[in-house]
Amino acid sequence: MATQKVLAVPTAMIDPKNRTIVSTGSSVFVVGYNKKLIPADKAPNSWENFLKPEFKGKKFMVDIRPLGFAALASGLGCGR
């Protein structure tokens, strides 16, 4: 359908091996910080580093919604 322009999907975006799977979205996970409050060499560079004692009681914004797993639900057998 994409090659015949029924769907406006660039054919380069279609995986030739998994043609029946559609991604419902995409996300980018990043951490931003204030350089005036945390020097670059002390900034967390992994999720585990947020648990260090020097960050205890500090404010961080966290989004714990499982958005990345929604696209996997059909492959895991959910919703059948």
C-alpha positions in Angstrom: 0.0 0.0 0.0 2.9 2.4 0.7 4.6 1.6 -2.7 1.4 2.4 -4.5 0.9 5.6 -2.5 -2.3 4.4 -0.8 -0.6 5.2 2.5 1.6 8.3 2.9 4.5 6.3 4.4 8.0 6.5 2.9 9.0 3.0 1.9 12.4 3.4 3.5 10.5 3.4 6.9 9.1 -0.1 6.3 11.0 -3.0 7.8 11.1 -5.7 5.0 11.2 -8.5 7.6 8.4 -7.3 10.0 5.9 -5.7 7.6 2.9 -6.1 9.9 4.3 -4.2 12.9 3.5 -0.6 13.3 5.0 1.7 15.9 2.4 3.8 17.7 4.9 6.5 18.6 8.5 7.2 19.5 10.1 8.9 22.5 13.5 10.3 23.5 14.6 10.0 27.0 17.0 12.6 28.2 18.0 14.3 31.4 18.5 18.1 31.6 20.2 19.8 34.5 21.2 23.3 35.5 24.9 23.8 35.0 25.0 26.5 37.7 23.8 24.0 40.3 25.5 20.8 39.2 29.0 20.9 37.6 29.3 18.8 34.4 31.6 16.3 36.0 29.2 15.7 38.9 26.1 15.3 36.7 24.4 11.9 36.7 25.4 9.8 33.7 23.2 6.8 34.4 19.9 6.2 36.1 21.6 4.6 39.1 23.6 7.8 39.7 20.4 9.6 40.7 20.5 7.4 43.8 23.8 8.9 45.0 23.7 10.5 48.5 24.5 14.0 47.1 21.2 14.0 45.1 19.0 12.9 48.1 16.3 15.5 48.6 16.9 17.2 45.3 14.1 17.9 42.9 14.0 16.0 39.6 11.1 15.6 37.2 10.3 12.0 36.5 7.8 10.5 34.1 7.1 6.9 35.0 4.4 6.2 32.5 5.2 3.0 30.4 4.9 4.8 27.1 7.7 2.8 25.5 5.9 -0.5 26.1 2.6 0.3 24.3 4.0 -0.6 20.9 5.2 -4.0 22.3 1.7 -5.0 23.6 0.5 -6.7 20.5 3.7 -8.7 20.1 3.5 -9.9 23.7 0.0 -11.3 23.1 -1.9 -8.5 24.9 -5.3 -7.4 23.6 -6.2 -10.7 21.8 
